[in-house]
Amino acid sequence: MNIFCTKCGTGNQPSAVFCDNCGVPLRAALAKTPDGGVASQPAIATGRTASPGPVTKINPKKMIYAGAGLALMLIVGGGASYFVLKPPAATAFTLLADAKARLGKEGNDIFKDKLCISNIDYSKSTLNAGQSDERTQAWMNVMVTAGLYSPPVPISSSGVFTQPLLQYVATPELAKFRQGSKLCITKDVEVTDVTDIGKPEESPRKINGKPLKVLTVKTKLVLKSSNIASWMEKPEVRDAVMATISGWTYKDKALHTEIPENFYLVNNEWINSLDFEYFIQYEFQNANGKKNGDGNNKDIITAAKNNIGGFAAKLSGMFSFGNPLKGTWRTAARPGFAWGIVIPAGTGPELTFTSDSMDSGGQSTAVDFSVDGAFVKVTPRGQSKSLIFYLEDSNTMYEQARSDIRYERVK
């Protein structure tokens, strides 16, 4: 006969000690009689008399196993939360995925530009070389072999003093690889691997004087050209062209190279230096009251790109060892510290940079330059202290330590 629970009314087997539905005890604790037997217990809340069923015993070993299982679940659960909270490892797989997904057209254009030749003006349909200009003739003969120009035809120059010239006429093939006045030997460049991954280190930055600590890892990107010009398969053409390009090797009908690249941990995600410059620009605007909106890394980077329009493309030296500061810079008009007074342009020091020096106030100092994305570190030789400039675009920069002062390139 079933035993009914006094709490939920569920019927249970006569031998049940606890309710199958809600788990409350169905009978009082069983008491032992003086002779070691078990005293009978009245039925609970049934209004009838029911004989007690056998007592359910709990196996001590099962208790131990259950406790161990619970402990294991807690350990596993804690470990899972640890791995969720721990920053993602900087592996070749994760970094390569970011490089491939995010560098996109801008990165491809920057890389491809390194494989464009500008020793002559390729935008012209004809090119004339003097008969004594052996250097130009030698190069143009290579272009003839490549099928980009027709064989030279002797002509005479116009003017008072005429001289014999050799004229080369561009073929339709040249138009396929011409980009403005440059000759590009490949259509695309892709990132194929990330190597030499260093140990992540904290990289302190400042935005308007506010410290920004970012985890940085140094790597190398492996680049490979695709859709390379077919005329590069001709040995005499390839040898002449490769002599004008540094850092690249030709193998298996493609060009290969490695370049240094930093990745930065932003919002628990590793992003490349190109996107990190967009992130810094976004934060810089926020610090100056020009907030674009909130969002994840993708939204932030997109907002910054839309605002500054081709920022990365202007910094062609971003992935090279060049000095993007070369030239003369003058302070621009800027708000003062009190009452919004505008300080006139040119009231600050004028800076002139060469490939190995900085001139300020008529005093020239030998310096070394280090380029990290849009940040350029200028270090006087023999000294440890450096100046760091942030390039907003190719003609505007801020000194990182005094971001209220803006410089504009004048020449």
N, C-alpha and C positions, 0 to 999 in steps of 0.2 A: 504494500500500500504506500503510495507516495506521501512524502512529508512536504508540507507547504511552508514556504518562507513567510515569516511574519512581517518582513519589510516590503518585499515586492510581490508576494503571492505566487511565486513560481513553484510548480511541483517538482520535487526532487526524488531520486531513488531512496528507498528506506535506509540504505547503507551510507548515504552521503552525509558528510560532516559539515560541509560548507555549501551554500547555495550556488548552483551552477550559473545563475544569472548575475547576482550582485556580490557573492562571496562572503556574506555574513554567516556566522556560526548557526547551525540548525539545532544544536543540542548543547546542554551544559557540559562542562568538563566531566569526563568519565571518572568515577571514583572507584577505587578498589575495595572489595570486601575484606574482612579479616582473614579469610582463608585464601586470599590471593585472587579471587574471582572478580568479575566486573559487575558492579551494581546496575540494575536496570534503571533506565531513565524514562520519565514520562514523555510522551509525544509532545511536540511544541506546537501550540496554537492550532491544533486540528480539531479539538473537542472530542477526540477519540484516543484510545490507548493503542500505542504501537510499540512493538518490541524493538529495542535498539539493534541496529545492524553491526557488522564487524567494524572495528576501529581501523581507520586508514593510518598507516604508519609512514613517517617521512624518513627516507633513506639518507643518512648523514653524508654518504659519498656524493649523492645528487646535490645536496646543499653546497658541498665544496665546489663541485663542477659548475653549479649555477653562479656561485660567487666569483669563481675564476673567469667565467664567461662575461659577467658584468664588468669585471675589472678590465678585461681585454677590450670590451666595447668602449670603455671610457678612454683607454690608452689610444685606440685607433681613432676615436673621435677627436681627441686632443691633437693627435698627429695630423689629422686631416685639416683641422683649423690652422695648425702651424704652417702647413704647406700652402694653404689659401692665403695666409697673411704674409708669408715670406715673399720678397721680391722675386720675379721670374729670373731664372738664370740666363746669363748672356751667352747663349749657344749659337753655333753657326746656323742652326735651323731657324731659330727665332729671329736672329738679326738679318739673315738672308731674306726671310719672308717679308720683313719690313722694307728692306732696300728695294726689293722687286715691286712691292705693292705701292710704295709711296714716292719713290724718286720720279717715276713717270716721265712725261715729256720734258719737263724742265731739266731733270737730271740727265736725260738722254742728250738733250741739246748741248749741255755743258760738256759732257764727255765727248760727244761727236766733234765739237769745236776743236778739240785737241788733235783731231785727225784731219783738219782742214789746212791747206797750204795757201799762204798769202805772199809768196815771193814775187809775183807779178799780179797785175790787175786782170783777173779772169772774166770780168764783166764785159770787156771789150770784145767785139767780134773779130778784130784784127790786131796784130801786134807786129811792130817793125823793129828790127834789130840791125844795128850797124854791122857792116862787114868785118870790122875789126873787133866787135864785141863778142869774143869767143865764149865768154861765160854764158851770156844769154842764148847764144846759138846752141850751146851744148844742152842747156835745159830744154829749149824748144824742140830740139831733135828728139829728146825723150818723149815730149808731148806728141810729136808726130808719130813715133813708134806706138804710143798708147792709143792713137786714133782720135785724139782730141783736137788736133790741128792738121791742116793739109800741109804738104811739103812746101818749103819757102819758094817764093817767086821774087826775083830781083826787081826792084823799083828804084826810082830816084826821088829824093826828098824835094819838097817844094821850098821856095824862098830864094834869096839872093845867092847863097852858097849851097849849091846842091851837092848831095853825096849819095853814093849807092847804098841801098838798104835791102834787107831781106824781109819780105812780108809773109807772115803766117796767118791763115784764116781759120777761125774756129769751125769745127764740125758740129753737127747735131748731137753727137755723143757728149760733147762738153756740157751742154745744157742739162744733162741728166745728173751731173755731179757738181754743178756750179751752185754756190750759195753766196749771193751778192758778188763781191770781188774775190771770193776764196774758192779754192778747188777742194772738195771734200771727197775722200777716197772710200767712204763707207756711208751707208744710209742710216744705220742704227748701231748703238752700243748697249750691251746688256750686262748686268751684274750676274756673275755665275757662281760666286762663292765669297765667303767671308773667312779670312784666315788671321793668324797671329793675334788671337783674341786675348787681350791682357786682363789683368785683375781689375774689377770695378773699383774706382776710387772716387772719393767725394770731391767735387769740383765747385769751389765757392764762387758765386757770381754776385753782382750787385745791380739792382734796377732802381734808379733814383735814390741811391744810397741805402736801399733796403737789401739786406743779405738774402741770397737765394742759393741754397745748397742743393746740388744736383749730383746724382751718381753717374759717373762717366766711365766708359770703357773704350780703350783704344784698339783699333783693328786695322785690317787691310782689306779693301775690296778688290776682288779679282774681276777684271773687265774683259769682255770679248766683243769684237766687232761682228756684225752680221750684215748680209747684203753688201759685201765688199765689192768694189769695182772689178770687173772681169779682167781689165788690162793690168791689174796688179799681179796676175799670174805670169806675165812676161818678165823674166829675170832682170833684163836691163832696165825696165821701167821700175820694177820693185826696188832694186838696189838704189836707184837715184832718189826715189820717193822716200824710202826708209831713212836715208841720210838726212832728210829734213825734219824727221819726227824723232824726238827723244823719248826714251822710256818704254817704247813699244817693241814687240817682237812679232815676226810673221811666222805662223805655223798652221798647217792644215787649212790653208786658204782663208785664214782669219788673223786678226791682230789681237794681241794679248798684252795686258799690263796689270800692275797692282798699284793702288794708290792708298795713302793713309786716310782713315775715316774714323770719326768718333761717333759713338752712340750714347744717348742720354736716357735715363730712366725718368719718365714724366707720367704721372698718374698711373704708376705701376705698370708701365708699358715702355719698352725700348723703342726709341725713335732715332732716325738718322740725323746728321748735323743740318741737312737742308731744312727739314721740318722743325728742328729745334730752333733755328733762326726765326722761323715764323712764330713759334711759341714765345720766344723772347720778345719779338716785336709786339705780339698780342699783350703780353704782360707789361711791356713798356707803355703801351697806349693806355692800359688800365690804370697804371700808376699816374698818368697824366690826365685822367678824367675822360678818356676816349674809349670807353669800354664797348666792345663789339657784341657782348653777350656771353652766356655761359654754355658749357657743353663738354663733351669728351674731346680727346686729342684731335680726332678727325674734324669736329666742328670748329675747334679753336684754330687749327691750321687753315681750314677753308676760309674762315672769317678774316684771318690775317692776310691770306693771299688776295682775297677780294679787295682788301683795303689798300694794300701797297702795290698791287699790280705788277707782277713780274719781278719782284725783288731779287729772287735767286738768279734770274737770267742776267741781271745787271752786274752781278758779282762773278764774272767769268773766272776770276782768280781763286774762287772758293776751293776748288779741288786742285790747285796748282801751287807752286812754290813762289809765285810772283808776289809783288808788293802792291796791293790795291791802293795804298796811300800815296804813291808816287805823284808828286805835283805840289802845288801851293794851295794852302787852305787858310781861310780867313773867318773870324767869328761873325756870325750872322746876327741880325737884330733879334732881341729876345726880351721877354718881360723881366723887370727887375724884381728885387725881393720885397719892395715896399710899395703899396698903393698901385700896383699894376703899371708902374712907370716903364716905358719901353726904352731899353738901352740901345743906342745906335749901333749899326753894324761896324765892324772893324775896330772896336775899342779894345778887343783882347789881342793876345799875341798872334802874329802871323806865323804859320808853320810851313816849312818847305821840306819835303821828303825826297830823297833819291833812293837808289837801290841799296845804299849802305850808310846813309847819314840823315840827320835831322837838323835843320837850321831854325833857330828861334831867336828873334831879336838880334839877328846879325851874327850869332854865335853858332858855329857848326860843330856837331858832335857825331862821332862814329857810333852807329847803332846796329843792332841785329833785329830782324823782323821775324815774327812767328804768326802765321795765319791759322786761325781756328774758326772756320765758317765766316761770320761777319765780324768777328772779334780779331783785332790786330794788336799784338803785343810788341811794344817798342822798348828794347832794353839797351841802354848805353853800354858799350863794351867795357868789361872789367867791373861792372856793377851788378848787383842783384836786384835792385829796385827797377820796376818797369812801369811804363805808361800803357794803358789799355784803351783802345778806341773801338767804339761800336759803330759800324757802318749801317746807317738806316737805308741808304741806297748808294749808288756809285759816286754821288756828288754831295752827300750829306753825312756827317758823322758827329758823334758825341764822345767826349772823354768820359770814360766809365766812372771815374772818381768824382766828376762834376758834371752830371748829366743835364744840368740846367744850361750848360754852355753848348751851343750848337755851332759846328763849323761847316762852311760850304767851300767846295772846290772852286778856285778862281782860274786855275790854269794847270 
